[in-house]
């Protein structure tokens, strides 16, 4: 059975969604790793100072 135009559009959208979710997952893992790195390297600072430093690092990405 031949694929219709609708089938091709659906497959294309599905591939794009999978790619977007993959990139979001990678970004999420990167931010978590960066957060753990900052917490490990700067234990002497309070939570507010550490959160500020983390937000500055994330804004530079």
C-alpha positions in Angstrom: 0.0 0.0 0.0 1.3 3.4 -0.9 2.0 6.0 1.7 0.0 9.1 1.5 1.2 12.7 1.9 -0.3 12.7 5.5 1.9 9.6 6.4 5.0 11.4 5.3 4.2 14.5 7.2 3.4 12.5 10.3 6.7 10.6 10.1 8.6 13.9 9.6 6.9 15.5 12.7 7.6 12.4 14.7 11.3 12.4 13.8 11.5 16.1 14.7 9.9 15.5 18.0 12.3 12.7 18.9 15.2 15.0 18.0 13.9 17.8 20.1 13.3 15.5 23.1 16.8 14.2 22.7 18.3 17.6 22.8 16.2 18.7 25.8 17.4 15.5 27.6 21.0 16.3 26.8 20.6 19.9 28.0 18.9 18.7 31.2 21.7 16.3 32.0 24.3 19.0 31.3 22.7 21.4 33.7 22.4 18.8 36.4 26.1 17.9 36.0 27.0 21.6 36.1 25.0 22.1 39.3 26.7 19.1 41.0 30.1 20.4 39.9 29.4 23.9 41.4 28.1 22.3 44.6 31.2 20.2 44.9 33.7 22.9 44.1 32.1 25.6 46.2 30.8 24.0 49.4 31.9 26.9 51.6 29.4 29.3 50.0 25.8 29.5 51.1 23.0 28.2 48.9 22.1 31.7 47.7 25.6 32.5 46.6 26.0 29.1 45.0 22.7 29.6 43.1 23.9 33.0 41.9 27.2 31.5 40.6 25.3 28.7 38.9 22.9 31.1 37.2 25.9 33.2 36.0 27.6 30.1 34.5 24.4 29.0 32.8 23.8 32.4 31.3 27.2 32.3 29.7 26.3 29.1 27.8 
